[in-house]
C-alpha cells in the first residue's frame, strides 16, 4: 500500500496539470466543452491516474526484471549467434506489443495496411536492437553510430521526396517515436543495463543507455524504404474523432478490444521469456511468480490507461485543436507550449527512464533536472508543431537543423549525456502524445488547412517531441561541464591568491 500510495501521488502530479489546463482553457472564449464532454474527460483523468499507477508498479515488478535477467543471462552463454538471434526476435515481439504503435497504426490504417506497418516497425526495432548489442560487445561510440545512421536516414528521406512521397515523411519519422513507449522502454532499457553490467567494463554506465536511441532509428529507416517501394496512391481520410463517435463504439467494446490487444502482446513477450528462461537463465520459481504478478498488474494498468485515454483524451484533444486554431497566433503558440510542458510528465515511460537514469548515474543526473529539461523541450516541440501548421512548411526545416545540432552537441558533452539524451527523445513520445497531442494537431490542421494537408502538416509532431529532448538534455550536460570548469577555475584562483605567510612550516 505504501508503494501504491507513493506511485498514486506521482501519477496524480503528472496527470492533474493537463486536466487543470484543459479546464482553464474551457473557461475562455477560445474553447467550449459540453457538460457530457467535461464529465467524460474528468472521469477519464481519474482512471488514467489509476492506470498509470498500476502500470508503474507492474513494470517495476515484471518488465524491468525480465529485461535485466534476459540481458545478463544471454551474455553469460557467450554464444554470440544465439544472443543476436534472441535480440532480433525480442525486439520484434516487444514492438508488436507496444500500445503507442497500435494507436498510430489505427489512425493511419486508411493510408497504409496496419499489419504491414506494425511488422515493418517491429523489424526495424529488432535489427537495431542487434546493432545496439554489437555496440556494447565491441565497445563502439554511440555518437559515431548515430552520425552514420542519421546520414543514411536523411539520404533515404531525400530519395523518398524524389519519388513524390514527401507528404509521408512525417508519418515515417513518427513511427520511430511511437516504438519506444510503456512496454518497450522498461524492457529494452533494463536489457541494456543487464548487458552493460556484465560486459560494459569501465564504461558500463554509459553503455547502459543508447539502446532506446538506436531502436528509435530502425523503424524510420524500414518504414521509409517500405513507402519508397510501395505502389499506388496513398490517400489519407480523416477519421471521426468526435466524442459521440468514440462513445458509439461502446466503452465495453473498447475495453475488450484493448484488453485482447495487450493480452496478446504481453503473452508473446512472456512466452518468449519463459523459453529463454528454460534454455539459459533457469530462474527460481519465486522470481517467476513475482514476474507473473507484475505482468498482470501491468496488463490491468495499461488496459485502463489506454482505454480511458482513447475515450476521454483523444476526442478532447481533437476538439481542442480545431477550436484553439482560431485564436491569435501568439496565444495559440503559448498555449501549445504550456500543454507540451505538462503532457510529457504524464507519459508512463518517462518515470521509468528518469528513475533508472538517477539510479545508474548514482544521482549525478537527477530525476528532477531531467524532468525539467524534458518538460521545457517538449513544450518547444508542441509550439513549433503548431507554428508549422499555421505557416505550412516542410517538417525537414525542423528535423535537419535539429538533428545537426543534436549530433554536434554529442561531440562536446560526455558520452553518458548523449546516450541519455537520445534515449529520452524516444521515451518522451508516448501514449499521451499519440492519443492527445497528435489528435490536437490533426484537429488544428483540418480546421486551418483542410483535410488534404493533414498527412504532411499534422503528422510529424511525434518526431518533433522525440527530437527536441536530444538538444535539451545535452544542453543540461553542457551546463554541467561549464559549471565544473568554473568551479575548477575558482578553486585554482583561490590557491594562487593564497597568502604564503599563513603557511605553517614544521621543523624536526
N, C-alpha and C positions, 0 to 999 in steps of 0.2 A: 504493500500500500504506500509505503514511503517513496519508493521509486515511481509508482504510478502518479502520485500527487505532484512529485517534482517534475515529471515529464508533462503532466497536465498543465501546470503553470507555464512551462516553457512553450507548449503548443499554443496556449491562450495568448501569451505575449506575442507570438508570431502572427496569429490569425486576426485577433481583435483590431489591430491598426487598420487593416483593409476594410473591415466592417465599418469602423468609425468614419473612414474617409468616404466610402460609398454613401453612407447615411448623411454626412455633412454636405456632400455634393448634391444629394437629392433634395436638400433644403434650398438650394439655389435655383435661379431661373434656367440654368443650363441643362438640368437633368430631372426627369419626372419618373417616379415609380408608382405603380398601383399598390393598394394595400396588400393584395394577394402576393405580388412580387416581393414586397418587403418582408412579409411573413415567411415565405419560402426561403428567401435569402438569409434571414436571421436563424431559422431552424437549420439550414444547411451549414451555416457557420459554426453552430454549436456541435453538430455532428462531425464537421470537419476537424474540430479541435480533438474530439474523442478518437476519431480515426487516426489522426496524426500521432496522438499519444500512444495508441496501441501499436502503430507501426514502428515507432522509435524503440519501444520496449522489445517488440518481436525481432527487429533487425539486429539488436544487440545480442539477443539470445540465439539467433539462428544464422542469418545471412553473413554476419561478420565472422563468427567462428568457422562456418563452413568454408569460406574463402581462405581463412588463415590456415586451417587444417589441410585443405587441398594444396595450397602453395607449399607448405612445409613438407607434407608427405610426398608430393611428387618429386621435389628436388632430392630428397633422401634416396629415391630409387636410382639416381644417377643415370637414368636411361633417357637421353635427350629426345630421341624419336617419340617415345611414349609421352613425354612431357609436352611436346609441341602438339601432338595429335589431340591430347586431352584438352589443352588450352584452346585449340581451334573449336572443338565441339562445345566446350564450356562457354566460350564467347558467343557462339551462335544461339545456344539454348537460353542463356541468361538474357540476351537481347530480345528474343522472341517473347520472353516473359515480361518485357518492360511495358508498363501501363502507358507511359508517355507516347511511346511509338504507336500503340493501338489507338490512342486519342487522335494523333496526327493522321494516321492511315485512314481512319473513319471520315475525317474531314476532307480528304482528297481522293476518296475512292472512285469518284466520277472521272477523275483525271488519269489515274494510274491504278492498275489492279492492286488491291490492298495486300493480297497474299504475296505477290511478287515483290512489292515494295518492302514488306517486312523481312522477307528472305534475303533480299539484297543488302538491307541494312545489317541484318544478323551476320551475314557472310563478311561484311566489312569489319565488324567488331571482332569476329573470330580471327581473321587474318592479322589484324593489328594487335590483338592480344598476344599472338605468337611473336610478333615483332617486338613488343614491349618486353616479353620474356627473354628474347635473344639479347636485347639491350642490356639487361641485368647480367645475364650469363657472361657476355663478352665485355661488360663494363664500358659501354659506349655513352657518350654525352647526349642527353636528351635534346639540347638546343641544336645540335648538328642534325639529328633526325628530323626535328620539327622543321628546320630550314629546308631540308631536302624534300620532305613530303608536301609542304605548303607550296614550294615552287612547282612541283608536279601538279598539285591541285589547281593552281592558277593557270597552268598551261592547258589542262583539261577544260577549265572554265572558258578559256578563250576559244577552244575548239567547239564547245557547246554553243557559244554565241555565234560562231561561224556557220554552224549548220542550222541556224534560225530558231534555236530553242532557248534563247536568253531569258524569256519570261519565266522559265522554270528553274533558273539559277537559285532564287531564294528558297524554293522547296528543297533542292538538293542540299543546301547549306543548313537548312532547318533539320534535316534528317540526322545530321551529326550532333545537334544539340539535344534532341529528344531521346537519344540512346542511353544517355547517362542520367538515369532517374533513380527512383527509390529502391528498385531491385538491383539494378546493375552496380550502382556506386558502392553499397556496403560489401557486395561480393567481390567485385574487381579490386577495390582498394585494399581489402583485407588479404586477398590473394597476393597482391603486390607486396604487402607488409610481410607475409609469410615467406615469400620468395627472397626478399631482401634481407630478412633477419637470418636466413640460412646461408646465403652465398653473397650477400651485399658487401661484406668486408667493412672497411673503414668508411665507405660511402653508403652504408645501409640506410641511414635516414633519408638521404637524397633519393636512393633507388626505391624507397617505399612509395614514392609518388611518381607520376608520369604515366601510369597505366591508363587512367581515365583519359588523360590528354591524348594519347595515341589512339585509344579506342574511339575517340570522337572524330578523328580524321578519316578512318576507314570507310564508314558509311557514306560520307560525302563523295569520296572517290568512286565507290562502286555504283552509287545512285547516278552520278554524272555519266559514267560510262554506259549505264543502262538506258538513260534518257537519250544519249547520243545515238545509240544503236536502235532505239525504238522507232517504229514506222507509224505513219499516220499522224493526224492532227490531235493534239492533246488539249481538249476543251474543258474549262472549269465551269461548274454550275454551283451557284451559291446555295448552300443548304438552308433549311428553315431553322433559325436559331431562336425563334420566339419561345417564351415560357410556355405558352399554350401547346405548341408543337412538342416540346420536351415532355410536358406532363401528359400529353395524349398517348404517348408510348406506354405510360403506366410506371409508377415507381417500382412496383414489384417486378415487372418485366425487366426494367433496367437493372435492378438489384440482382436478379437471377443471371442476366447476361454478363454483368461484371464479375459475379462470383464464379461462373463457369470459366471465363477467360483467365482469371487469376489462379483458380484451382489447377487448370490445365498447365499454366505456365510454371507455377511453383512445383507441380508434380514432376515435370520434366527435370527441373533442377535437382530435386530431392532424390529421384530415382538414379540420376546420373551420379550424385554424390554417394549414394549407398553402394553402387557398383564400384566406385573409386575407393570407398572405404574397405570393401570386401577384398579388393585386389592389393591395396597399398597401405592404407592408414591403420585399419583394424582398431578403431576407437572403442573404448568400453561402453557398455550399454547405458550407463548413467549419462554420458555426454550425448549419446544419440537421442535419448529421451528428452534432454534439455533442448536439443535442436528441433525435435518434432513439436514440442510445446511452443517454441519460438516461432516456427513456421505457421502454426495455427493462429497465433496472436497476430503475426504479420498479415496473414490472409484476411482475418476479420478487419484489421485496421485499414488495409488497402481497399477492401470492398466498400467500407463506409466512406473512406476518403474520396475515392474516385466516383462513386455513385452520387454523393452529395455535391461534389464539385461540378459534375456534368449537369445536375438538375438545377442547382442554385446559382452557381458561379458562371457557367458558360452562357446562358441566355442574358444574365445581367451584364456580363462583360460586353456582349454584342450590342445590347441596348445602350449601354453607357457610351460606347464608341460612336454609335450612329447619332446620338443626341449631342454629345460634347463637341463633335467636329464642327458644329455651328457656332461655337464660341469664338472669341478673338484668338488669334494665333498665339500670342504671348500667354494668355490664360490657359489655353489648351496644352501648350508645351510644359508649362509649370505644373499643371495637374498631373500630367503623364509622368513627370519627374518624381513627384510625391508618391504616386501609385507604384512606380518602379522601386522606390526605396523600401516600401512595405511588403510588396509581393515576394521578393527574394527571401525574406525572413520566414515566409510560410512554406517554403519548399522543404519537404521532409529530408531529402538527401543532404541539404546544406548543413544540418545539425550533425549528421553522421561525419561529414568531411571535417568540419571545424573542430569537433571533439577529437577526431583521430589526428589531425594536424597538431593540436595542442599537446596531445599525449606523446606522439612520436618525436616532436621537437623539444620535449621537456619544458614546455611553457615559453620557449623563446619566441614562437609565433603564437600570440594569444588568440583565444576564440573571439574575444571582444573586438580586437583590432581587425580581424578578418571579416567579421560581420559588418563592421562599419565600412570597410573598403568595398565589400561586395554590394552593400546597400547603395552606396553612392554610385558605384559603377553601373549597376542595373538601372538605377534611376536615369542616368545619362542615356543608356541604351533605349529605354522606352521613349524618352524625349526625342532622341534622334530618329526613331522609327516614325513617330507621328509627323515630324518635320519633313521626312522623306515623302510621306503620303501627300502632304499639303503642297509640295513642290514637284513631285513626280519625277525624281531622278533614280538612276540605277543603284542597286544595293552595292555594286562594286565600288562606288565612290566612297563607301564606308569601309568595306572589307579590305581592300588593297592597302590603303594607308594604315588602317588599324592593325592588320597583321604585320605590316612592315615595322611599325613602332614596337609591337609586342616582341618580335624576333630581334629587333635592335636592342631593346632593353635586356634581353636574355644574355647579351654579351657583356653586360656591365654589373648585373646583380648576381649574388651567389646562386649556384645551380639549384639549391633547395627551394628558393623563392620561385624560380622559373617553373619547377616541377609542380609546386603547389598552385601557382597561378593558372597554368594550363589545365590542371585538374579542376580548379574552381570554376573555370569557364564552362566546362561540361556540366557540372553539378548545378550551377545557377539556373539553368533552363530545365525546370522540372514540370510536374503535373499542373501547377497553378499557371505557369506560362502557357501551356497548351490549352487549358480549359478556361482561362480568364483573359490573359493578355492577347493571345492570338485572335480569339473572337472579337475582342475590343478593337483590334486593328482592322479586322475584316469588316466590322460594322462601320467604322470610320471611313474606310476606303470605299465601301459600297455606296455610302451616302454622299461622299465628296467627289469621287472619280468615276463611280459606276462599277457594275459587276465585272465588266470586261478587264478591269485593271487590278482586280483583287490578287490574282496569282503573282503578278510582277511587283506590286507595291505593298500589299498587306503581309504576305508571307516574307520571311526574312527576319522578322522580329526575334525569333528564337535564336537565330545565328548571331544577331547583334547582342542579345543577352548573354550568349556564350562567349562573345569576343571581348567585350569591354572589361570584364574582370581580369583578363590577361594583362591589361595595362595597369589597372588599379592595384592589383596585388603586387605586381613587380615594382610599382612606384612605392609601395609600402616597404619592400626590400631595399629599394634605392635610398629611401629616407633613413632606414636603419643603418646603412653603410655610411651615409653622410654624418649621421649622429655620432657614430663610432669615431669617424675621422676627427670631428670637432672635439669630442671628449679626449681623444689621444693628444690632440694639439694643445688643449688646455692643460692637460697633465704635464706635458713636456715644458710648456711655458712656466708652470709653477716650479718645476725642477730647476730650470735655467735661472729663474729670478730668486732662487733661494739664497739667503744670506750666509756666506761661508763662516762668518764669525759665530753663528749659532751651532756650528758643528762641534760636537764633543769628541775629543781625542783621548783614548785610554792608553796609559803607559804602563808597561810592566813594572 
